[in-house]
């Protein structure tokens, strides 16, 4: 492996060499300029105020080649634009960029949705492959992967690497009455989610996104477009299913299973406030009791949020149940809470809602008017550019700190539940935590478990009843922009609090690992945490398809062979 080159180095491509790449990809070649640069170099202005207001629109961010949904992480990384980009329209554009980067020893970056918390979709002094324009969506009634004629056909959807989940759900569910397992956040890119493993609100029923992958097309480090499925390049296919984005090649197209659509989808939202810390301990215990009895199964997903102010926020979804069935499932918990005088329930604005599953992601006027769904507010924006209002907090954020760990199902056993409750209470003395019940597959049906088992994800996910997350952010913010600087003191204080919070949880879940897409930038022993026993196998796949380490991502497979910025090899 050789060091990569930067602008100003003698080996940096000449103007003629860049011109040849421009000619090879035609109008896809872009000289990258960030709109944030002008604000960093000037006093506060109306233009910069408008820019930072626009940064709350995830579609505005996603449509700018220079921007990423997360703008940085204090003391870790800051979003910096590439020097040039190839706004790829097809696999030949991707191959041209890959070949150019390999031949000229360039730092290569890949961006689709641009949601990486770790900063893996941007790097200064690099060439960017931007897949945003590769957003075609095609449905199949009976798809058979190439070379897999011995396997049964599947209803499926083929999706370009730059597609966003909002548009895929619109095509598959709203327009065609099927269900594809994608992300909960609608502006996440399809390719990045699948390669990280990929959870959605209903993963407890339908499994991970990677577990539903039938076939992938990707350009590997040698510039070759390859097919990866159960028969063709099966080792690469396995690695793409949760082995982390940007490590094995640049995905250009994915084909995923489409499932029958349940009749209703619904949500449960309310808060419970404890008047004293002792009451909060009891509330945590009641919640875990209810979780163990009722919530670990295919009907339920999303979050139980234990806040530092002694409040429980229930923000959950359900499928395969009617509204009355969902309400009946929660009644024993509400009765137990009501029996205690120092706990109070806030049901506003709505406690239980349900809708036709086909309408769940539809951008109707009614849903917009009630605030259930938000829309791209730019003039002329496509009507399908929608997102959940709660996800707007991620747009333009700078992270202060973050941590995740899977909680094994055994922690809900009668003899262990009290210890888990004590750990959660102790954790909330430092920082709030969320239990994402859809991001653990304990209680999932056999097909969902089988799909995840045949993937590169940490096997801890199979027996986890939830993924616990604690984080803090500020938004929108960017270093060097007057009036929008990240609050460094608050960030470092929050990061330290998250560290103490996660330490309390890991007392009862020491081997819980972490989810690669939602994890600490400073994660220790990240190879084991993200992939467990699978890491050596992933490293072997990396060595086979990318022996020189062209594809680099922070804490990605093989990244230990490079300096933190991906420019200097540490192993020859």
For each residue, the residues with C-beta under 8 A, 3 or more apart:
1: 548 549 561 562 569 571 572
2: 105 548 569
3: 105 567 568 569
4: 105 106 107 566 567 568
5: 9 11 12 104 105 106
6: 9 12 107 125 567
7: 12 83 125
8: 12
9: 5 6 12
10:
11: 5 104 105
12: 5 6 7 8 9 104
13: 17 18 21 100 104 106
14: 17 18
15: 18 19
16: 19 20
17: 13 14 20 21 104
18: 13 14 15 21 22 84
19: 15 16 22 23
20: 16 17 23 24
21: 13 17 18 24 25 29 84 86 96 97 100
22: 18 19 25 26 29
23: 19 20 26
24: 20 21 96 100
25: 21 22 28 29 86 88 93 96 97
26: 22 23 29
27:
28: 25 86 87 88 89 93 133
29: 21 22 25 26 84 85 86 87
30: 65 84 85 86 87 130
31: 83 84
32: 65 66 81 82 83 84 85 128
33: 37 66 81
34: 37 66 67 80 81
35: 38 39 51 64 66 67
36: 39 40 51 66 67 71 478 481
37: 33 34 40 41
38: 35 41 42 47 48
39: 35 36 42 45 47 48 51 52 478 481 484
40: 36 37 478 479 480 481
41: 37 38
42: 38 39 45 48
43: 482
44: 48 49 482 483
45: 39 42 48 49
46: 49 50
47: 38 39 50 51
48: 38 39 42 44 45 51 52 481 484
49: 44 45 46 52 53
50: 46 47 53 54
51: 35 36 39 47 48 54 55
52: 39 48 49 55 396 476 481 484
53: 49 50 56
54: 50 51 57 60
55: 51 52 60 61 67 71 395 396 475 476
56: 53 392 395 396 475 476
57: 54 60 61 376 377 378 395
58: 61 62 69 187 387 391 392 394 395
59: 62 63 187 376 378 381 385 387
60: 54 55 57 63 64 376 378
61: 55 57 58 64 67 68 69 114 395 396
62: 58 59 67 69 113 114 132 164 187
63: 59 60 132
64: 35 60 61 67
65: 30 32 81 85 87 128 130 132
66: 32 33 34 35 36 81 82
67: 34 35 36 55 61 62 64 71 79 114
68: 61 71 79 111 114 115 116 119 121 122
69: 58 61 62 113 114 115 187 394 395 396 397
70: 73 79 115 116 117 119 394 397 398 399
71: 36 55 67 68 78 79 396 397 398 475 476 477 478
72: 76 77 78 79 119 398 399 477 478 479 486
73: 70 76 77 117 118 119 398 399 400 402 521
74: 398 399 400 486 488 491 492 495
75: 491 492 495
76: 72 73 119 399 521 522
77: 72 73 118 119 521 554
78: 71 72 119 478 479
79: 67 68 70 71 72 119 122 478
80: 34 122 123 124
81: 32 33 34 65 66 122 124 128
82: 32 66 85 109 122 123 124 125 126 127 128
83: 7 31 32 125 126 127
84: 18 21 29 30 31 32 127 128
85: 29 30 32 65 82 127 128 129 130
86: 21 25 28 29 30 93 94 96 97 127 128 129 130
87: 28 29 30 65 93 130 132 133
88: 25 28 91 93 94 97 129 130 131 133 134 252
89: 28 93 133 134
90: 93 94 134 252
91: 88 94 95 217 219 225 252 253
92: 95 96
93: 25 28 86 87 88 89 90 96 97
94: 86 88 90 91 97 98 129 131 219 250 252
95: 91 92 98 99 219 223 224 225
96: 21 24 25 86 92 93 99 100
97: 21 25 86 88 93 94 100 101 108 127 129
98: 94 95 101 102 108 129 219 220 221 223 250 550
99: 95 96 102 103 223
100: 13 21 24 96 97 103 104 106 127
101: 97 98 104 105 106 107 108 127 550
102: 98 99 105 221 222 223 548 550
103: 99 100
104: 5 11 12 13 17 100 101
105: 2 3 4 5 11 101 102
106: 4 5 13 100 101 126 127
107: 4 6 101 123 125 126 127 552 565 566 567
108: 97 98 101 126 127 129 550 551 552
109: 82 120 121 122 123 126 127 128 129 246
110: 121 128 129 131 245 246 250 551
111: 68 114 121 122 128 129 130 131 132
112: 121 130 131 132 161 162 189 190 191 192
113: 62 69 162 164 187 188 189 190 192 193
114: 61 62 67 68 69 111 121 122 189
115: 68 69 70 121 185 187 188 189 192 394
116: 68 70 119 120 121 192 245 517
117: 70 73 399 402 517 518 519 521
118: 73 77 519 521 553 554 555
119: 68 70 72 73 76 77 78 79 116 122 123 521 554
120: 109 116 245 246 553 554 556
121: 68 109 110 111 112 114 115 116 192 246
122: 68 79 80 81 82 109 111 114 119 126 128
123: 80 82 107 109 119 126 565 566
124: 80 81 82
125: 6 7 82 83 107 567
126: 82 83 106 107 108 109 122 123
127: 82 83 84 85 86 97 100 101 106 107 108 109
128: 32 65 81 82 84 85 86 109 110 111 122
129: 85 86 88 94 97 98 108 109 110 111 250
130: 30 65 85 86 87 88 111 112 133 162
131: 88 94 110 111 112 134 160 161 162 189 191 250 251 252
132: 62 63 65 87 111 112 135 162
133: 28 87 88 89 130 162
134: 88 89 90 131 160 161 162 163 252 253
135: 132 160 162 163 164 167
136: 158 159 160 163
137: 157 158 159 160 163 167 168 171 172
138: 157 158 159
139: 155 156 157 158 171 172 176 178 258
140: 143 154 155 156 157 158 255
141: 155
142: 153 154 155
143: 140 153 154 155 156 158 214 255
144: 148 149 151 153 154
145: 148 151 214 215 227 229 230 231 232 255
146: 215 227 229 231 232
147: 227 229 231 232
148: 144 145 151 229 230 231
149: 144
150:
151: 144 145 148 230
152:
153: 142 143 144
154: 140 142 143 144 214 257 258
155: 139 140 141 142 143 178 257 258 259
156: 139 140 143 214 255 256 257 258
157: 137 138 139 140 168 171 172 178 180 255 256 258
158: 136 137 138 139 140 143 253 254 255
159: 136 137 138 163 168 190 253 254 255 256
160: 131 134 135 136 137 163 190 252 253
161: 112 131 134 189 190 191 250 251 252 253 254
162: 112 113 130 131 132 133 134 135 189 190 191
163: 134 135 136 137 159 160 167 168 189 190
164: 62 113 135 167 168 186 187 188 189 190
165: 168 169 182 183 185 186 187 188 189 190 193 200
166: 169 170 186 187 361 384 385 386 387
167: 135 137 163 164 170 171 384
168: 137 157 159 163 164 165 171 172 180 182 190
169: 165 166 172 173 174 180 182 186 360 361
170: 166 167 173 174 175 361 362 363 384
171: 137 139 157 167 168 174 175 176
172: 137 139 157 168 169 175 176 178 179 180 258
173: 169 170 176 177 178 179 180 261 357 358 360 361
174: 169 170 171 358 359 361 362
175: 170 171 172
176: 139 171 172 173
177: 173 261 358
178: 139 155 157 172 173 258 259 260 261
179: 172 173 202 206 258 259 260 261 262 357
180: 157 168 169 172 173 212 256 257 258 259
181: 198 200 202 203 206 207 208 209 211 212 256 257 259
182: 165 168 169 188 190 193 198 200 209
183: 165 186 188 193 198 199 200 209
184: 199 200 201 302 388 391 438
185: 115 165 188 387 388 391 394
186: 164 165 166 169 183 361 386 387 388 391
187: 58 59 62 69 113 115 164 165 166 387 391
188: 113 115 164 165 182 183 185 192 193
189: 112 113 114 115 131 161 162 163 164 165 192 193
190: 112 113 159 160 161 162 163 164 165 168 182 193 194 254
191: 112 131 161 162 194 195 245 251 254
192: 112 113 115 116 121 188 189 195 196 245 517
193: 113 165 182 183 188 189 190 196 198 209 517
194: 190 191 198 209 210 213 216 240 241 251 254 256
195: 191 192 198 210 240 241 242 243 244 245 246 247 251
196: 192 193 210 242 244 245 515 516 517
197: 208 209 210 241 242 452 455 457 461 515 516 517
198: 181 182 183 193 194 195 208 209 210 242 517
199: 183 184 203 208 209 436 438 439 467 515
200: 165 181 182 183 184 203 206 209 301 438
201: 184 301 302 317 438
202: 179 181 205 206 265 301 317 319 438
203: 181 199 200 206 207 208 301 438 439 441 444 448
204: 297 298 299 300 301 437 438 440 441 443 444 448
205: 202 262 298 299 301 319 320 444 445 448
206: 179 181 200 202 203 212 259 448
207: 181 203 211 212 441 444 447 448 449 451 452
208: 181 197 198 199 203 211 212 242 441 448 451 452 455 457 461
209: 181 182 183 193 194 197 198 199 200 212 213 256
210: 194 195 196 197 198 213 240 241 242 451 452 455 456 457
211: 181 207 208 241 448 450 451 452 454 455
212: 180 181 206 207 208 209 256 257 451
213: 194 209 210 216 237 240 241 254 255 256
214: 143 145 154 156 229 255 256 257
215: 145 146 227 228 229 237 254 255
216: 194 213 227 228 229 237 240 251 253 254 255
217: 91 225 226 227 228 251 252 253 254
218: 225 226 228 236 240 248 249 250 251 252
219: 91 94 95 98 223 224 225 226 249 250 252
220: 98 223 224 226 236 248 249 545 546
221: 98 102 249 545 546 547 548 550 551
222: 102
223: 95 98 99 102 219 220
224: 95 219 220
225: 91 95 217 218 219 252
226: 217 218 219 220 232 233 236 249
227: 145 146 147 215 216 217 232 233
228: 215 216 217 218 232 233 234 236 237 240
229: 145 146 147 148 214 215 216 232 233 234 237
230: 145 148 151 234 237
231: 145 146 147 148 234
232: 145 146 147 226 227 228 229 237
233: 226 227 228 229 236 237
234: 228 229 230 231 237 238
235: 238 239 540 541 544
236: 218 220 226 228 233 239 240 248 249 541 545
237: 213 215 216 228 229 230 232 233 234 240 241
238: 234 235 241 243 454 455 456 537 541
239: 235 236 243 247 248 456 538 541 542 557
240: 194 195 210 213 216 218 228 236 237 243 248 251 456
241: 194 195 197 210 211 213 237 238 454 455 456 457
242: 195 196 197 198 208 210 455 456 457 516 531
243: 195 238 239 240 247 248 456 531 534 538 541 557
244: 195 196 247 516 530 553 555 556 557
245: 110 116 120 191 192 195 196 553 556
246: 109 110 120 121 195 250 551 552 553 556
247: 195 239 243 244 538 542 546 551 553 556 557 558
248: 218 220 236 239 240 243 541 542 545 546 551 557
249: 218 219 220 221 226 236 545 546 551
250: 94 98 110 129 131 161 218 219 246 551
251: 131 161 191 194 195 216 217 218 240 254
252: 88 90 91 94 131 134 160 161 217 218 219 225
253: 91 134 158 159 160 161 216 217
254: 158 159 161 190 191 194 213 215 216 217 251
255: 140 143 145 156 157 158 159 213 214 215 216
256: 156 157 159 180 181 194 209 212 213 214
257: 154 155 156 180 181 212 214
258: 139 154 155 156 157 172 178 179 180
259: 155 178 179 180 181 206
260: 178 179
261: 173 177 178 179 357 358
262: 179 205 265 319 320 357
263: 320 356 357
264: 319 320 321 322 323 354 355 356 357
265: 202 262 317 318 319 354 355 356 357 360
266: 317 318 319 321 323 326 352 353 354 355
267: 302 315 316 317 318 352 353 354
268: 314 315 316 317 318 326 330 351 352
269: 314 315 316 349 350 351 353
270: 314 345 346 347 351
271: 311 312 313 314 345 346
272: 283 311 312 314 337 343 344 345 346
273: 310 311 343 344 345 346
274: 277 279 280 282 283 310 311 312 342 343
275: 279 310 342 343 344
276: 279 280 310 342
277: 274 280 281 310 425
278: 281 282 342
279: 274 275 276 282 283 310 340 342 343
280: 274 276 277 283 284 310 425 428
281: 277 278 284 285 421 422 425
282: 274 278 279 285 286 340 343
283: 272 274 279 280 286 287 310 312 337 343
284: 280 281 287 288 306 312 421 424 425
285: 281 282 288 289 417 418 421
286: 282 283 289 290 333 336 337
287: 283 284 290 291 304 306 312 333
288: 284 285 291 292 412 417 420 421 424
289: 285 286 292 293 336 417
290: 286 287 293 294 295 330 332 333 336
291: 287 288 294 295 296 304 412 435 437 465
292: 288 289 295 296 412 413 417
293: 289 290 332
294: 290 291 297 300 329 330 332 333
295: 290 291 292 300 316 437
296: 291 292 300 409 412 437 442 443 465
297: 204 294 300 443
298: 204 205 319 320 443 444 445 448
299: 204 205 318 319 320 321 329
300: 204 294 295 296 297 316 317 318 437 438
301: 200 201 202 203 204 205 316 317 318 319 437 438
302: 184 201 267 315 316 317 436 437 438
303: 313 314 315 316 434 435 436 437
304: 287 291 312 313 314 315 316 434 435 437 466
305: 312 313 314 315 432 433 434 435
306: 284 287 312 424 427 428 432 433 434 435
307: 310 311 312 313 428 432
308: 428 429 430 431 432
309:
310: 273 274 275 276 277 279 280 283 307 428
311: 271 272 273 274 307
312: 271 272 274 283 284 287 304 305 306 307
313: 271 303 304 305 307
314: 268 269 270 271 272 303 304 305
315: 267 268 269 302 303 304 305 390
316: 267 268 269 295 300 301 302 303 304 437
317: 201 202 265 266 267 268 300 301 302 438
318: 265 266 267 268 299 300 301 321 326 354
319: 202 205 262 264 265 266 298 299 301 357
320: 205 262 263 264 298 299
321: 264 266 299 318 325 326 329
322: 264 325 326 354
323: 264 266 326 327 352 353 354
324: 327 328
325: 321 322 328 329
326: 266 268 318 321 322 323 329 330 352 354
327: 323 324 330 331 351 352
328: 324 325 331
329: 294 299 321 325 326
330: 268 290 294 326 327 333 334 352
331: 327 328 334 335
332: 290 293 294 335 336
333: 286 287 290 294 330 336 337
334: 330 331 337 338 345
335: 331 332 338 339
336: 286 289 290 332 333 339 340
337: 272 283 286 333 334 340 343 345
338: 334 335 343 345
339: 335 336
340: 279 282 336 337 343
341:
342: 274 275 276 278 279
343: 272 273 274 275 279 282 283 337 338 340
344: 272 273 275
345: 270 271 272 273 334 337 338
346: 270 271 272 273
347: 270 350 351
348:
349: 269
350: 269 347 353
351: 268 269 270 327 347
352: 266 267 268 323 326 327 330
353: 266 267 269 323 350
354: 264 265 266 267 318 322 323 326
355: 264 265 266 359 360
356: 263 264 265 359 360
357: 173 179 261 262 263 264 265 319 360
358: 173 174 177 261 362
359: 174 355 356 362 364
360: 169 173 265 355 356 357
361: 166 169 170 173 174 186 386
362: 170 174 358 359 367
363: 170 367 368 373 375 383 384 386
364: 359 367 368 373
365: 368 369
366: 369 370
367: 362 363 364 370 372 373
368: 363 364 365 371 372 373 374 375
369: 365 366
370: 366 367
371: 368 374 389
372: 367 368 389
373: 363 364 367 368 386 387 388 389
374: 368 371 386 387 388 389 392
375: 363 368 381 383 385 386 387
376: 57 59 60 381 382 385 386
377: 57 381
378: 57 59 60 381
379:
380:
381: 59 375 376 377 378 385
382: 376 385
383: 363 375
384: 166 167 170 363
385: 59 166 375 376 381 382
386: 166 186 361 363 373 374 375 376
387: 58 59 166 185 186 187 373 374 375 391 392
388: 184 185 186 373 374 391
389: 371 372 373 374 392
390: 315 393
391: 58 184 185 186 187 387 388 394 395
392: 56 58 374 387 389 395
393: 390 397 473 475
394: 58 69 70 115 185 391 397 473 475
395: 55 56 57 58 61 69 391 392 475 476
396: 52 55 56 61 69 71 475 476 477
397: 69 70 71 393 394 473 474 475 476 477
398: 70 71 72 73 74 473 474 475 476 477 478 486 491
399: 70 72 73 74 76 117 402 471 472 473 521
400: 73 74 471 472 473 474 490 491 492 494 495 498
401: 471 472 491 494 495 496 497 498 499 520
402: 73 117 399 469 470 471 472 498 518 519 520 521
403: 469 470 471 498 499 501 502 514 519 520
404: 467 468 469 470 514 515 518 519 520
405: 467 468 502 505 506 509 512 513 514
406: 439 440 458 460 461 464 466 467 468 509 512 513 514 515
407: 411 420 435 440 464 465 466 467 468 505 509 512
408: 411 442 460 463 464 465 509 512
409: 296 412 440 442 443 463 464 465
410: 413 416 463
411: 407 408 416 417 419 420 465 508 509
412: 288 291 292 296 409 416 417 420 465
413: 292 410 416 417
414: 417
415:
416: 410 411 412 413 419 420 508
417: 285 288 289 292 411 412 413 414 420 421
418: 285 421 422
419: 411 416 422 423 508
420: 288 407 411 412 416 417 423 424 508
421: 281 284 285 288 417 418 424 425
422: 281 418 419 425 426
423: 419 420 426 427 504 505 507 508
424: 284 288 306 420 421 427 428 433 505
425: 277 280 281 284 421 422 428 429
426: 422 423 429 430 504
427: 306 423 424 430 431 433 470 501 502 504 505
428: 280 306 307 308 310 424 425 431 432 433 501
429: 308 425 426
430: 308 426 427 497 498 500 501 504
431: 308 427 428 470 472 494 497 498 500 501
432: 305 306 307 308 428 470
433: 305 306 424 427 428 468 469 470 501 505
434: 303 304 305 306 468 469 470
435: 291 303 304 305 306 407 466 467 468
436: 199 302 303 439 440 466 467 468 469
437: 204 291 295 296 300 301 302 303 304 316 440 465 466
438: 184 199 200 201 202 203 204 300 301 302 317
439: 199 203 406 436 461 464 466 467 515
440: 204 406 407 409 436 437 461 463 464 465 466 467
441: 203 204 207 208 444 448 449 452 461 462 463 464
442: 296 408 409 462 463 464 465
443: 204 296 297 298 409 465
444: 203 204 205 207 298 441 448 449
445: 205 298 448 449
446: 449 450
447: 207 450 451
448: 203 204 205 206 207 208 211 298 441 444 445 451 452
449: 207 441 444 445 446 452 453 462
450: 211 446 447 453 454
451: 207 208 210 211 212 447 448 454 455
452: 197 207 208 210 211 441 448 449 455 457 461 462
453: 449 450 459 462
454: 211 238 241 450 451
455: 197 208 210 211 238 241 242 451 452
456: 210 238 239 240 241 242 243 531 534 537 538
457: 197 208 210 241 242 452 461 531 534
458: 406 461 513 514 529 530 531 532 534
459: 453 462 463 532 533 534
460: 406 408 463 464 511 512 513 532
461: 197 208 406 439 440 441 452 457 458 464 515
462: 441 442 449 452 453 459
463: 408 409 410 440 441 442 459 460
464: 406 407 408 409 439 440 441 442 460 461 467 512
465: 291 296 407 408 409 411 412 437 440 442 443
466: 304 406 407 435 436 437 439 440
467: 199 404 405 406 407 435 436 439 440 464 515 518
468: 404 405 406 407 433 434 435 436 505 509 512
469: 402 403 404 433 434 436 518
470: 402 403 404 427 431 432 433 434 498 501 502
471: 399 400 401 402 403 498
472: 399 400 401 402 431 491 494 495 497 498
473: 393 394 397 398 399 400
474: 397 398 400 477 486 487 490 491
475: 55 56 71 393 394 395 396 397 398
476: 52 55 56 71 395 396 397 398 484
477: 71 72 396 397 398 474 481 484 485 486 487
478: 36 39 40 71 72 78 79 398 481 484 485 486
479: 40 72 78 485 486
480: 40 485
481: 36 39 40 48 52 477 478 484 485
482: 43 44 485
483: 44
484: 39 48 52 476 477 478 481
485: 477 478 479 480 481 482
486: 72 74 398 474 477 478 479 491
487: 474 477 490 491
488: 74 491 492
489: 492 493
490: 400 474 487 493 494
491: 74 75 398 400 401 472 474 486 487 488 494 495
492: 74 75 400 488 489 495 496
493: 489 490 496 497
494: 400 401 431 472 490 491 497 498
495: 74 75 400 401 472 491 492 498 499
496: 401 492 493 499 500
497: 401 430 431 472 493 494 500 501
498: 400 401 402 403 430 431 470 471 472 494 495 501 502
499: 401 403 495 496 502 503
500: 430 431 496 497 503 504
501: 403 427 428 430 431 433 470 497 498 504 505
502: 403 405 427 470 498 499 505 506 520
503: 499 500 506 507
504: 423 426 427 430 500 501 507
505: 405 407 423 424 427 433 468 501 502 508 509 512
506: 405 502 503 509 510 512
507: 423 503 504 510
508: 411 416 419 420 423 505
509: 405 406 407 408 411 468 505 506 512
510: 506 507
511: 460
512: 405 406 407 408 460 464 468 505 506 509
513: 405 406 458 460 528 529 530 532
514: 403 404 405 406 458 518 519 520 523 526 529 530
515: 196 197 199 404 406 439 461 467 518 519 530
516: 196 197 242 244 519 530 531 555
517: 116 117 192 193 196 197 198
518: 117 402 404 467 469 514 515
519: 117 118 402 403 404 514 515 516 523 526 529 530 555
520: 401 402 403 404 502 514 523
521: 73 76 77 117 118 119 399 402 554 555
522: 76
523: 514 519 520 526 529 530 555
524: 529
525: 528 529
526: 514 519 523 529 530 555
527: 530 531 535 560
528: 513 525 531 532 535
529: 458 513 514 519 523 524 525 526
530: 244 458 513 514 515 516 519 523 526 527 535 555
531: 242 243 456 457 458 516 527 528 534 535 538 557
532: 458 459 460 513 528 535
533: 459 536
534: 243 456 457 458 459 531 537 538
535: 527 528 530 531 532 538 539 557
536: 533 539 540
537: 238 456 534 540 541
538: 239 243 247 456 531 534 535 541 542 557
539: 535 536 542 543 557 558
540: 235 536 537 543 544
541: 235 236 238 239 243 248 537 538 544 545 557
542: 239 247 248 538 539 545 546 557 558
543: 539 540 546 547 558
544: 235 540 541 547
545: 220 221 236 248 249 541 542
546: 220 221 247 248 249 542 543 549 550 551 558
547: 221 543 544
548: 1 2 102 221
549: 1 546 552 558 561 562 569
550: 98 101 102 108 221 546
551: 108 110 221 246 247 248 249 250 546 556
552: 107 108 246 549 556 558 559 562 566
553: 118 120 244 245 246 247 556 559 566
554: 77 118 119 120 521 559 564 566
555: 118 244 516 519 521 523 526 530 559
556: 120 244 245 246 247 551 552 553 559
557: 239 243 244 247 248 531 535 538 539 541 542
558: 247 539 542 543 546 549 552 561 562
559: 552 553 554 555 556 562 566
560: 527 570
561: 1 549 558 569 570 571
562: 1 549 552 558 559 566 567 568 569 570
563: 566 567 568 569 570
564: 554
565: 107 123 568
566: 4 107 123 552 553 554 559 562 563
567: 3 4 6 107 125 562 563
568: 3 4 562 563 565
569: 1 2 3 549 561 562 563 572
570: 560 561 562 563
571: 1 561
572: 1 569
